[in-house]
Amino acid sequence: MGRSQELYKKAKKIIPTGTELLSKRPEMFLPELWPSYYTKAEGCKVWDLDQKQYYDFAQMGVGSCTLGYADQDVNDAVIEAIQNGSMCTLNSYEEVELAERLIHLHKPWAERARFARSGGEACAIAIRIARAKTRRNRVAFCGYHGWSDWYISANIGDETQLDEQLLPGLKPTGVPRMLQGTALPFLYNNLNSLQDLVEKYPDDIAAIIMEPRRGEELQPGFLEGVRGIADKIGAVLIFDEITAGFRVCLGGIHKLYKVHPDMAVFGKALGNGFPITAVIGTKDVMDAAEASFISSTFWTERIGFAAGVATLKKMQEIDSPQILVHYGDKIVKALTEAAQRNGLKLCVSHITPLAHIDWDYDNGLAVQTLYAQIMLDKGYLVSSAIYATTAYNDEIIDNFARDTEEAFEMIADAVKQNTVEKQLRGPVKQSGFARLVK
């Protein structure tokens, strides 16, 4: 046990849940062995408190660093912003430039932009605006949209309502019970599940919020059908692009499908690791924000705007989506072919630069834990979600493929001998996160 693991033991005694983010808890990766803390992150490399180096094939900053850790161009812009004052009574001019760039990328439908710092609060802003616009109460949703009361309230009275939305087992503890029935889930690629909600609440659905693309392939006509339902009932259609945005094209993934929302929410990749999120939309919908109190001091802080502008510039200069798709394809190919050669039941669902691993075994969590343990010994951080970054190169991925092949050979033998759990040096990873992407 190294310094990182020892520090996490201390953290759990003084920080409720150990960390501020569920998706950074070591229990979700490799309990008792995961290097919980870093001293340096650069490119796709991470150094822990014992100065051991790892290649990050896990989440790359929970999907926020598509350009790699500590990208020099983004860092330079942030450093300049800090040196010139990151906070002031006046506003940061970079806010206007970032709004213009996002709107330009989403012509012809986008006309307005608002900003925040985290994905959950950006989704909450979008829902507030939609309710202000429609003067209605209920929200139909498909996907994961954060920790806010409006979303978690779906599980009041039935704690299984979110099980099909990427994150099973969430308890609505602390959420007012009076919100029961205001957040209504529907299923991806299933228009009938949305239509059922419309028939039950024909005049009270303020918004339909959804991730336009998830792990499974989009079925023809689904997004068009959702758009049509929203138009028919007068609901605001919101695409949550926090995870998918900027990975396969410059802007929201919905651009590939030529279906326009009324609002779209962006985060993660937008600031390459610096806190900045955005809500963009049509003038008609977004101007409803004028009639609602939506305001926070640090939404005006300069670093996020400077990082966002620099990140968008760099993405356009290098065509980052093309690079991410190239590396993502190589990673998916390495995983699937190694599994096939070794007779392993591995399921890989993905948006090309974002692969999700599921093991089709009764002890699938233990198998994933063993994979993470073997790869950690080889110098990799590996999880059930692999976010591609432009900081990879072909040699790094080829080495990852070789080492994964060796790991899968060991796993295949352990599965055959029924010794997976015996080979673990700690507990099995916790459930409830294998598909979480926010």
C-alpha positions as CSV (number, residue, x, y, z in Angstrom):
1,M,0.0,0.0,0.0
2,G,1.5,3.3,-1.1
3,R,1.1,6.9,0.0
4,S,-2.0,7.4,-2.3
5,Q,-3.9,4.5,-0.7
6,E,-2.9,5.7,2.8
7,L,-4.1,9.2,2.1
8,Y,-7.5,7.9,0.9
9,K,-8.0,6.0,4.1
10,K,-7.5,9.3,5.9
11,A,-9.8,11.1,3.5
12,K,-12.7,8.8,4.2
13,K,-12.5,9.7,7.9
14,I,-12.8,13.5,7.2
15,I,-14.6,13.8,3.8
16,P,-18.0,12.2,3.5
17,T,-17.9,9.6,0.7
18,G,-14.1,10.2,0.5
19,T,-14.1,12.4,-2.6
20,E,-16.4,15.0,-4.2
21,L,-17.2,12.9,-7.3
22,L,-18.6,9.4,-7.4
23,S,-16.7,8.6,-10.5
24,K,-13.3,9.2,-8.7
25,R,-13.9,6.9,-5.8
26,P,-11.3,4.1,-5.8
27,E,-14.0,1.6,-5.0
28,M,-15.3,2.1,-8.5
29,F,-12.0,1.0,-10.1
30,L,-9.8,-1.2,-7.9
31,P,-10.6,-1.1,-4.2
32,E,-7.5,-0.7,-1.9
33,L,-5.1,-0.7,-4.8
34,W,-6.1,2.3,-7.0
35,P,-3.7,5.2,-6.8
36,S,-6.3,7.8,-5.6
37,Y,-4.2,10.9,-5.9
38,Y,-1.8,12.4,-8.4
39,T,1.1,14.8,-8.2
40,K,1.3,15.5,-11.9
41,A,-0.7,14.8,-15.1
42,E,0.7,15.6,-18.5
43,G,-0.5,14.3,-21.9
44,C,-1.9,10.9,-21.1
45,K,0.5,10.2,-18.3
46,V,-0.2,10.4,-14.6
47,W,2.1,10.3,-11.6
48,D,0.8,9.2,-8.2
49,L,2.1,10.3,-4.7
50,D,4.9,7.7,-4.9
51,Q,5.9,9.1,-8.3
52,K,4.9,6.0,-10.1
53,Q,3.9,6.7,-13.7
54,Y,0.7,5.4,-15.4
55,Y,-0.8,5.8,-18.9
56,D,-4.4,6.8,-18.5
57,F,-6.7,4.5,-20.3
58,A,-9.5,5.1,-17.8
59,Q,-11.4,8.4,-17.9
60,M,-8.9,11.1,-18.8
61,G,-10.2,13.5,-16.1
62,V,-13.7,12.0,-16.3
63,G,-13.8,12.7,-20.0
64,S,-12.8,16.4,-19.7
65,C,-9.3,16.3,-21.2
66,T,-9.7,15.3,-24.9
67,L,-6.6,17.4,-25.7
68,G,-4.7,15.6,-22.9
69,Y,-3.6,16.8,-19.5
70,A,-2.0,20.2,-19.2
71,D,-2.3,21.1,-22.8
72,Q,0.2,24.0,-23.3
73,D,-2.0,26.1,-25.5
74,V,-4.9,26.0,-23.1
75,N,-2.7,26.4,-20.1
76,D,-1.1,29.5,-21.7
77,A,-4.5,31.1,-22.1
78,V,-5.5,30.3,-18.5
79,I,-2.2,31.6,-17.1
80,E,-2.6,34.9,-19.0
81,A,-6.1,35.2,-17.7
82,I,-4.9,34.6,-14.1
83,Q,-2.1,37.1,-14.5
84,N,-4.6,39.7,-15.8
85,G,-7.0,39.0,-12.9
86,S,-9.3,36.0,-12.9
87,M,-12.1,37.8,-11.0
88,C,-13.4,41.4,-11.2
89,T,-16.4,43.6,-10.6
90,L,-16.6,43.9,-14.4
91,N,-17.2,41.0,-16.8
92,S,-14.7,38.9,-18.7
93,Y,-14.7,39.7,-22.5
94,E,-13.9,36.1,-23.2
95,E,-17.5,35.2,-22.2
96,V,-18.8,36.9,-25.3
97,E,-16.2,35.3,-27.6
98,L,-17.0,31.8,-26.2
99,A,-20.8,32.4,-26.7
100,E,-20.1,33.6,-30.3
101,R,-18.0,30.5,-31.1
102,L,-20.6,28.0,-29.7
103,I,-23.4,29.7,-31.5
104,H,-21.4,29.7,-34.8
105,L,-20.7,26.0,-34.5
106,H,-24.4,25.3,-34.1
107,K,-25.9,27.4,-36.9
108,P,-28.7,27.8,-37.9
109,W,-30.6,26.9,-34.8
110,A,-28.6,28.3,-31.9
111,E,-28.8,32.0,-31.1
112,R,-28.1,32.4,-27.3
113,A,-25.7,31.0,-24.7
114,R,-25.5,30.9,-20.9
115,F,-22.6,29.5,-18.9
116,A,-21.9,27.7,-15.6
117,R,-19.2,25.6,-14.1
118,S,-20.5,22.0,-13.8
119,G,-22.6,19.7,-15.9
120,G,-25.2,19.1,-13.2
121,E,-25.9,22.8,-12.7
122,A,-25.9,23.4,-16.5
123,C,-28.7,20.8,-16.8
124,A,-30.5,22.4,-13.9
125,I,-30.3,25.8,-15.7
126,A,-31.7,24.3,-18.9
127,I,-34.6,22.7,-17.0
128,R,-35.3,26.0,-15.2
129,I,-35.4,27.9,-18.5
130,A,-37.7,25.3,-20.1
131,R,-40.1,25.5,-17.2
132,A,-40.0,29.3,-17.3
133,K,-40.7,29.2,-21.0
134,T,-43.6,26.7,-20.9
135,R,-45.0,27.4,-17.4
136,R,-45.3,23.7,-16.9
137,N,-43.9,21.3,-14.3
138,R,-42.9,17.9,-15.5
139,V,-39.8,16.8,-17.3
140,A,-39.4,13.7,-19.5
141,F,-35.8,12.5,-19.6
142,C,-33.6,9.8,-21.1
143,G,-30.1,9.4,-19.8
144,Y,-28.0,10.7,-17.0
145,H,-28.3,14.4,-16.2
146,G,-26.6,15.0,-12.8
147,W,-27.3,15.0,-9.1
148,S,-29.9,17.8,-8.9
149,D,-33.2,17.4,-7.1
150,W,-35.2,17.7,-10.3
151,Y,-33.5,14.6,-11.7
152,I,-33.0,12.3,-8.6
153,S,-36.7,12.9,-7.7
154,A,-37.5,10.3,-10.4
155,N,-36.7,7.7,-7.8
156,I,-39.1,8.9,-5.1
157,G,-41.6,6.2,-4.6
158,D,-39.9,3.8,-6.9
159,E,-36.1,3.5,-6.6
160,T,-35.8,1.6,-9.9
161,Q,-36.8,4.5,-12.1
162,L,-33.2,5.5,-12.9
163,D,-31.9,1.9,-13.3
164,E,-32.3,2.1,-17.1
165,Q,-30.7,5.5,-17.2
166,L,-27.0,4.6,-16.7
167,L,-27.0,4.7,-12.9
168,P,-28.9,2.1,-11.0
169,G,-29.4,2.0,-7.2
170,L,-29.6,5.8,-6.5
171,K,-31.6,6.6,-3.4
172,P,-33.5,9.9,-3.4
173,T,-32.4,10.7,0.2
174,G,-32.7,14.4,0.9
175,V,-34.9,15.2,-2.1
176,P,-38.3,16.7,-1.2
177,R,-41.0,14.0,-1.6
178,M,-43.3,16.7,-3.1
179,L,-41.3,16.4,-6.3
180,Q,-42.5,12.9,-6.9
181,G,-43.8,12.4,-10.4
182,T,-42.1,15.6,-11.8
183,A,-39.2,13.7,-13.5
184,L,-40.4,11.0,-15.8
185,P,-38.0,8.5,-17.5
186,F,-38.3,7.1,-21.0
187,L,-36.2,4.6,-22.9
188,Y,-33.6,5.3,-25.6
189,N,-34.7,4.2,-29.1
190,N,-38.2,3.6,-27.8
191,L,-40.7,6.3,-28.9
192,N,-43.6,4.4,-27.4
193,S,-42.2,4.9,-23.9
194,L,-42.1,8.7,-24.5
195,Q,-45.6,8.7,-26.1
196,D,-46.9,6.9,-23.0
197,L,-45.8,9.8,-20.8
198,V,-47.3,12.3,-23.2
199,E,-50.7,10.5,-23.1
200,K,-50.5,10.5,-19.3
201,Y,-49.5,14.2,-18.9
202,P,-50.6,15.8,-22.2
203,D,-50.5,19.4,-21.0
204,D,-47.8,19.4,-18.3
205,I,-44.5,18.3,-19.8
206,A,-42.2,21.4,-19.9
207,A,-39.1,19.7,-21.3
208,I,-37.8,16.6,-23.0
209,I,-34.2,16.2,-22.1
210,M,-32.0,13.4,-23.4
211,E,-28.6,12.3,-24.5
212,P,-28.9,12.2,-28.3
213,R,-26.4,9.3,-28.5
214,R,-25.6,6.7,-25.9
215,G,-23.6,3.5,-26.0
216,E,-26.1,1.7,-28.2
217,E,-26.5,2.5,-31.9
218,L,-29.2,5.2,-32.7
219,Q,-32.2,3.7,-34.5
220,P,-33.4,5.5,-37.6
221,G,-36.2,7.9,-36.9
222,F,-35.9,8.0,-33.1
223,L,-34.5,11.5,-32.8
224,E,-36.8,12.8,-35.5
225,G,-39.7,11.2,-33.6
226,V,-38.7,12.8,-30.3
227,R,-38.4,16.2,-32.1
228,G,-41.9,15.7,-33.5
229,I,-43.4,14.9,-30.2
230,A,-41.8,17.9,-28.6
231,D,-43.3,20.1,-31.3
232,K,-46.7,18.6,-31.0
233,I,-47.0,19.1,-27.2
234,G,-45.1,22.4,-27.0
235,A,-42.3,21.0,-24.9
236,V,-38.7,22.3,-25.0
237,L,-36.4,19.7,-26.5
238,I,-33.0,19.7,-24.7
239,F,-30.0,17.6,-25.9
240,D,-27.6,16.8,-23.1
241,E,-24.2,16.9,-25.0
242,I,-22.1,17.0,-21.9
243,T,-20.5,13.7,-22.6
244,A,-20.8,13.2,-26.4
245,G,-20.1,16.8,-27.4
246,F,-16.8,17.5,-29.4
247,R,-15.7,13.9,-29.6
248,V,-16.9,12.9,-33.1
249,C,-17.5,16.4,-34.6
250,L,-16.8,20.0,-33.6
251,G,-19.9,20.7,-31.5
252,G,-22.8,18.5,-30.5
253,I,-23.1,14.9,-31.8
254,H,-26.6,15.8,-32.9
255,K,-25.1,17.7,-35.9
256,L,-24.3,14.3,-37.4
257,Y,-28.0,13.4,-37.3
258,K,-29.3,16.7,-38.5
259,V,-31.9,17.0,-35.8
260,H,-31.9,20.3,-34.0
261,P,-32.9,20.8,-30.3
262,D,-34.3,23.9,-28.7
263,M,-31.4,23.8,-26.2
264,A,-28.2,21.9,-25.9
265,V,-25.9,21.5,-22.8
266,F,-22.1,21.2,-23.0
267,G,-19.4,20.4,-20.5
268,K,-16.5,18.1,-20.0
269,A,-14.4,18.6,-23.2
270,L,-15.4,22.3,-23.5
271,G,-12.6,23.5,-21.2
272,N,-10.1,20.6,-21.4
273,G,-10.1,20.2,-17.7
274,F,-10.9,23.7,-16.6
275,P,-14.5,24.3,-15.2
276,I,-16.8,25.6,-17.8
277,T,-20.2,24.4,-19.1
278,A,-22.6,26.0,-21.5
279,V,-26.3,26.0,-22.3
280,I,-27.1,27.2,-25.8
281,G,-30.5,27.6,-27.5
282,T,-32.9,29.4,-29.7
283,K,-33.7,33.0,-28.9
284,D,-37.4,32.2,-28.3
285,V,-36.6,29.6,-25.5
286,M,-33.4,31.1,-24.0
287,D,-34.9,34.6,-23.5
288,A,-37.2,33.0,-20.9
289,A,-34.1,33.2,-18.7
290,E,-34.8,36.9,-18.4
291,A,-37.8,36.2,-16.3
292,S,-36.2,33.7,-13.9
293,F,-33.4,34.3,-11.3
294,I,-30.5,32.2,-12.6
295,S,-27.3,33.7,-11.2
296,S,-24.0,32.7,-9.5
297,T,-20.8,34.6,-8.6
298,F,-18.3,32.1,-10.0
299,W,-20.1,31.6,-13.2
300,T,-18.5,34.9,-14.2
301,E,-14.9,33.9,-13.2
302,R,-12.5,34.3,-16.1
303,I,-10.5,31.1,-16.2
304,G,-13.4,28.9,-17.6
305,F,-14.1,31.3,-20.5
306,A,-10.4,31.7,-21.4
307,A,-10.0,27.9,-21.3
308,G,-13.1,27.4,-23.4
309,V,-12.0,29.8,-26.1
310,A,-8.5,28.3,-26.2
311,T,-9.9,24.7,-26.3
312,L,-12.3,25.4,-29.2
313,K,-9.5,27.1,-31.1
314,K,-7.1,24.1,-30.6
315,M,-9.8,21.6,-31.5
316,Q,-10.5,23.4,-34.7
317,E,-6.8,23.8,-35.5
318,I,-5.9,20.1,-35.2
319,D,-9.3,18.6,-36.0
320,S,-9.4,16.8,-32.7
321,P,-12.5,14.7,-33.5
322,Q,-10.7,13.0,-36.4
323,I,-7.8,12.1,-34.1
324,L,-10.1,10.9,-31.3
325,V,-12.1,8.7,-33.7
326,H,-8.8,7.2,-35.0
327,Y,-7.5,6.3,-31.6
328,G,-11.0,5.3,-30.4
329,D,-11.3,2.8,-33.2
330,K,-7.9,1.4,-32.4
331,I,-8.8,0.9,-28.8
332,V,-12.1,-0.8,-29.5
333,K,-10.4,-3.0,-32.1
334,A,-7.7,-4.0,-29.6
335,L,-10.2,-4.9,-26.9
336,T,-12.6,-6.8,-29.1
337,E,-10.0,-8.8,-31.0
338,A,-8.1,-9.7,-27.9
339,A,-11.3,-10.9,-26.3
340,Q,-12.2,-13.0,-29.3
341,R,-8.8,-14.6,-29.5
342,N,-9.0,-15.6,-25.9
343,G,-12.6,-16.7,-25.9
344,L,-13.7,-14.1,-23.4
345,K,-17.3,-12.8,-23.3
346,L,-16.6,-9.0,-23.5
347,C,-19.2,-6.5,-24.7
348,V,-17.9,-3.2,-25.9
349,S,-20.5,-0.5,-26.4
350,H,-19.3,2.9,-27.6
351,I,-19.4,6.2,-29.2
352,T,-16.2,5.6,-31.1
353,P,-13.8,7.7,-28.8
354,L,-15.6,6.5,-25.7
355,A,-15.7,2.8,-25.1
356,H,-17.7,1.0,-22.3
357,I,-16.6,-2.4,-21.2
358,D,-19.0,-5.0,-19.9
359,W,-18.1,-8.6,-19.0
360,D,-20.9,-11.1,-19.7
361,Y,-20.2,-13.3,-16.7
362,D,-22.1,-13.7,-13.4
363,N,-18.9,-12.4,-11.7
364,G,-18.4,-9.7,-14.3
365,L,-17.4,-7.1,-11.7
366,A,-14.7,-9.4,-10.4
367,V,-13.4,-10.0,-14.0
368,Q,-13.2,-6.2,-14.6
369,T,-11.4,-5.8,-11.2
370,L,-8.8,-8.4,-12.2
371,Y,-8.3,-6.7,-15.6
372,A,-7.7,-3.3,-13.8
373,Q,-5.3,-5.0,-11.3
374,I,-3.2,-6.7,-14.0
375,M,-3.1,-3.5,-16.1
376,L,-2.2,-1.4,-13.0
377,D,0.8,-3.7,-12.5
378,K,1.8,-3.0,-16.2
379,G,1.5,0.8,-15.7
380,Y,-2.0,1.6,-16.9
381,L,-5.0,3.2,-15.3
382,V,-7.9,1.2,-16.8
383,S,-11.6,1.3,-16.0
384,S,-14.8,0.2,-17.6
385,A,-15.0,3.5,-19.5
386,I,-12.1,4.4,-21.8
387,Y,-12.1,8.0,-23.0
388,A,-9.8,8.7,-25.9
389,T,-7.5,11.7,-26.0
390,T,-5.4,13.4,-28.7
391,A,-2.4,12.9,-26.4
392,Y,-2.2,9.3,-27.3
393,N,-0.1,8.1,-30.2
394,D,-0.1,4.9,-32.2
395,E,2.9,3.5,-30.3
396,I,1.2,4.0,-26.9
397,I,-2.0,2.3,-28.1
398,D,-0.1,-0.5,-29.7
399,N,1.6,-1.1,-26.4
400,F,-1.8,-1.0,-24.6
401,A,-3.1,-3.6,-27.1
402,R,-0.1,-5.9,-26.5
403,D,-0.5,-5.6,-22.7
404,T,-4.2,-6.1,-22.9
405,E,-3.6,-9.3,-24.9
406,E,-1.4,-10.6,-22.1
407,A,-3.9,-9.5,-19.5
408,F,-6.8,-11.3,-21.4
409,E,-4.7,-14.5,-21.6
410,M,-4.4,-14.4,-17.8
411,I,-8.1,-13.6,-17.4
412,A,-9.1,-16.4,-19.7
413,D,-7.1,-18.9,-17.7
414,A,-8.6,-17.6,-14.4
415,V,-12.1,-17.8,-15.8
416,K,-11.5,-21.4,-17.0
417,Q,-10.0,-22.4,-13.7
418,N,-12.7,-20.5,-11.7
419,T,-10.0,-18.6,-9.8
420,V,-10.8,-14.9,-10.7
421,E,-11.7,-13.9,-7.2
422,K,-8.7,-15.8,-5.7
423,Q,-6.3,-13.8,-7.8
424,L,-7.6,-10.4,-6.6
425,R,-5.4,-8.6,-4.0
426,G,-8.4,-6.7,-2.7
427,P,-12.2,-6.4,-2.8
428,V,-14.2,-6.5,-6.0
429,K,-15.1,-3.1,-7.5
430,Q,-18.4,-1.7,-6.6
431,S,-21.4,-1.9,-8.9
432,G,-23.6,1.0,-10.1
433,F,-21.0,2.7,-12.2
434,A,-20.1,0.5,-15.1
435,R,-22.0,2.7,-17.6
436,L,-21.9,6.1,-15.8
437,V,-20.4,8.8,-18.2
438,K,-21.0,12.0,-16.4
